Amino acid sequence: MEGLLAELGPAADGAASVRVAGAGNGLACLVLVWPADRRMPTARRSKGGGRGQCRADVLAVVRAAGQPLTRKEVVRAVRDAGFGHGPGTVAKALADLTAAGALLNPRDHRGYRLPGSVRPHPTLFPDG
């Protein structure tokens, strides 16, 4: 192990980490070297747009539905549209969009909708 670290260590000097991967004879190997005084780097999968693209896709799905959608319905519609976002990412996008005011969820158990689609409740006491 020390021989491998001695060989790969200089490549990691000044760099965050070094990854060396290889495959052969039906086997694969990955060697990851990083400075011991830092956190181990993690592999992150990127689909190109991240949550920003998911927010745009969620808005498109809700807009196309033309009616309120529950979280489960939004997740299903995003999946059926082939956008490729997972349920957790969609839930976070819904939370972001609701906090920003781009979507409303008035907790009437009907679901998420665009801001202009909520009608005021009738009242027994008119203004004035």
N, C-alpha and C positions, 0 to 999 in steps of 0.2 A: 504494500500500500504506500509506504513512504517513497519508494522509487517512482511510482506513478505521480505522486504529489510533487516530487522534485522535478519531474519532467514537465508537468502541466502548470505548476505554480508560477513560473515566470510569465506565462501567457496571461495569468489572472492579475498580475501586478498592474495597478492603475485601472483595470477593468472591473466592472461589477461582478462578472462571473464568466466562466468558460464552460461551454457544453461541447462534448465530443460524443458522437453517436455512430454506431456501426451495426451492420447486420450481415449475417452469412450463415449458411448451413441450417437455416430454420431458426436461428437465434438472433436476438437483438440485444444491444448493450448501450447504456447511456451513462456517461461519466460527467458529473457536474462538480466543478471546483469553484469555490468562492472564498473570500477572506473570512477567517474564523471570527473576527470581531464584528461581523455583519450578520444580518438575518439570512437564512437560506432563501434563495430566489425560488419563486413558484412559477409554474407554467400557467399562463393565462390564455384562454381561448378567446379570440376576437372574431366576431362575425362581421366586422366592417363598420357598423353604425352604433353598436352598443345600445344603451338604454334610450339615447336620443332617437334612434331609428325606431325603436319599439314604441316610444310615445307617438311618433308620427303614424305608425301602423295602427295603433289602438284608436287614435282619433279617426283615421280613415274607416275602420271597421264600425265604430259607433255612428259616424256620419252616414255610412251606407245603410245601416240597419234602419234608420229613420224612426227608431223607437228606443226606449230605455232597455239596456242590457245589464244583466247581473254580471258579477265577476266571472262566474263559470261560463256564461254565454260569451263574454268577451274572449276568454281564453280559448274556447272552442272555435269561435269565429276567426281568431288570429291563426290558430293551427290549421283550420280548413282552408284559409287563404294562402297557406304555404309560406308564411313569413318566418317561421322557424324560431320564434321566441318561446322560451319556457314559461310555465305558469308563474314562477317566482318573479321573473323579469316583467311579465305582464302586470302582476299585482303591484310591483313597485312603480311601474309606469302609470298605472291607474292612480296610485297615491300621489305621485308627482303632479299629474294633470289635475287632480282634484284640488291639491294645495295651491296650484297656480291659477285656478279658476277656469281652466280650459274645459273641464268637465264638472258636472254637478252630480251628487248622489245624496238626495235629500232624505235618505233613510226611510223611504216609503215602501221599501222592499220591491220596488219595480226596477231599480238599477241605475246605472250611469247613463247620463244624457248630456247633450250640448246645452250651454247656458240659456239659449233662447227658447228652449222647449219646455221650460217649467212655467206653468200657469199659476197666477196667484190664487190662493184659496178664497172661496166666497166667505163673506163675513156677515154676521147678523147686525153689526154695528158699522154703518157707513161712516166714512170720514166726514167730519164737520160737525 
